[in-house]
Amino acid sequence: MAEFNPDQVLPRHVAAIKNSMAATPNMGNRVLSFLRAVFTYAVEWQIVDSNPCIGIRRHAEKKRDRYLTDEEFQAICAQATENMRVIYQMAYLTAQRINDVLSIRLADITEDGIARAKALPRSARGLTLFTTKRTCKPVIYETVKQQWRKACERAGVENATLHDIRAKSLTDAKREGKDATKLASHADPRMTDHYIRLREIDVADGPTLPRKKPSKTEQQAG
């Protein structure tokens, strides 16, 4: 990889990065957002004169509409190990991202907290809530992702990702009349709306067609 100075990065270079990630538009947009933030600080710190990401449009993203049904989620959990099952269920109940769930420390769980999570096998050295059974090291995202894929295969559930757990949690919360935006810790409800699946159609009632007044003949016949 060639070395370069920040001021050598031009808009055409950023555009080339964007185009190289056309097959993965969501990830490409995350990279663009990261670069834009980095160069914003670089401009502020007077390392560069301008932000080369300005003017580079984001990829059009297709919103995922996959909803994980209760039956599918239960089937996946049934095929998972006890450790993974609790992680999935914790993610659903809290609507947190998997990495956030894995970052929960044992000290964060109160005495009247989730008993099943606290009862998981662990060593006294383990500080995080979820640790591996043998080494007692913190469970990492890649492990959860691999185990999720295996559980889905055994359960016969297709096209389901770990991200669908958070979407299911927020969708179900909204359907139950709960504050999904607060649960997601979003400042803007539009951010939460990105996760909501099973769109409900707001049907408007039209006016009632005026009834024809009966004639005197019709009134007498009636």
Secondary structure, DSSP 8 states (H G I E B T S, - for coil): -----GGG--HHHHHHHHHHTTTSHHHHHHHHHHHHHHHHHHHHTTSSSS-TTTT--------------HHHHHHHHHTS-HHHHHHHHHHHHH---HHHHHT-BGGGS-TTS-HHHHTS---TT--BSSB-TTT--B--HHHHHHHHHHHHHHHT--S--THHHHHHHHHHHHHTT--HHHHHT-SSHHHHHTT--S-----------------HHHHHH-
